[in-house]
Amino acid sequence: MLHPAPSDPRTARRARWASLVGTSLESYDFYLFAYFSAFFAGPLFFEPLGPVGANLAALATIGVAFVIRPIGAIVFGHLGDRIGRRTTLIVTITMMGVATALIGVLPTFDQAGWIGAIALVLLRIVQGISLGGEWGGAVLIATEHETKAKRAFAAAMPQLGSPIGSILAAVAFLWLTLSLSSEEIGEWAWRIPFLTALPLLAISLYLRLAITETPVFAAVKVAGRAPRIPLAALLRAQPVTIVVAVGVALLGIGSYSLMNTYTINYGAAVLGFDYYQLLIATTIGGLLQLVTIPLFGAWATRIGSGLVIAIGALGTLLVSFPIYFFLQDASFGFLVGMMVIGGILPTMSWAALGGIFTELFDERYRYSALGFAYALAAVVAGFVPYLTAELGVATGNAWWHPAIVLAAMSLITFVASLVAIRIRVDRDEDAAPALDAPIESPAATR
């Protein structure tokens, strides 16, 4: 393992902010469509398919972006390991921002027939490819500028992007639906949230253009150690580690799909909760994550990222069944409490995910490894709502059916995190004293 001297604190701080703002924009753009598709995408773009068919087509456009993510992880992982983290992240954020803004100017079916629907699917593919290449690079740009002691905390910063993005998307959706009529939204107002991607993109680009390439990647290039095909090198050297990493990531990603997608629909359709109450409860849970993610990241610097993930997974396993049992006759206050408790424990596994991933893989192909493993876990997690719904049908919506899914994910992540702690490749301390002085990344790598 190479251990180049870290960047100076100011550069490292800029890198953390660039990582955080970029992942927030990616998440906002991605989740915005999830809210939009549930109510407006079907009637606006797939009207001839009828109410049921249009709704299914709209929901399928969500799945398209998840399925395509591994492609983005492979493509941008290759670029990130060959030409650099910084340049690759500039491309991914630009793709996401532009694709989101273009959705806001698409013609509806009434305006241009199927042209708008086809363009919508294509733009969702672009979003999925972009998202597949974003996460791994965001974690690396935040951690590879840092000292060994601060990397776990830095790795938690990109994780804040998910709750920030989901909160912004929920606020945009709530503002539209509570302040405007359905007719106004369908005619023109649905475009506004998508167009806000452009100023957010400008901010993200400003931050990412202002940072330098990471010292770790610069050292790999100078040493001539960058593999010609990073993914092939990864598959040859660490195939088992990929499987372990997918297991480690499952709870952090899958719990969000279960709680914020399936549980919302289940709570409204089966348990009789008001949809807006459920949305507000999840938003409160997201706001809490803005505090808990940095705290868990700081904790990971003290006890290790893998152990934080294991504790979060074990805690989630223990509360899985009680949460869904008491939810059956819960008040709104208890609903919020459930989202808080059911959010804090999996958040531990989410907050420390980037930290353990950077320790699992060699820096020569680390961008490819992080993106590929995360994308595979995201694809699995994308099917969690569907599998939970099928289990609900098979059990007559027994109160425990979502608890089984949450407990299973928790158990898998718990075991995988314990294995990950033992097989980490980056165990060494920081560089020798001669390299300890902070430096700026070489200008040649800008």
Order of alpha helices (4+ residues) and beta strands (2+ residues): alpha-alpha-alpha-alpha-alpha-alpha-alpha-alpha-alpha-alpha-alpha-alpha-alpha-alpha-alpha-alpha-alpha-alpha-alpha-alpha-alpha
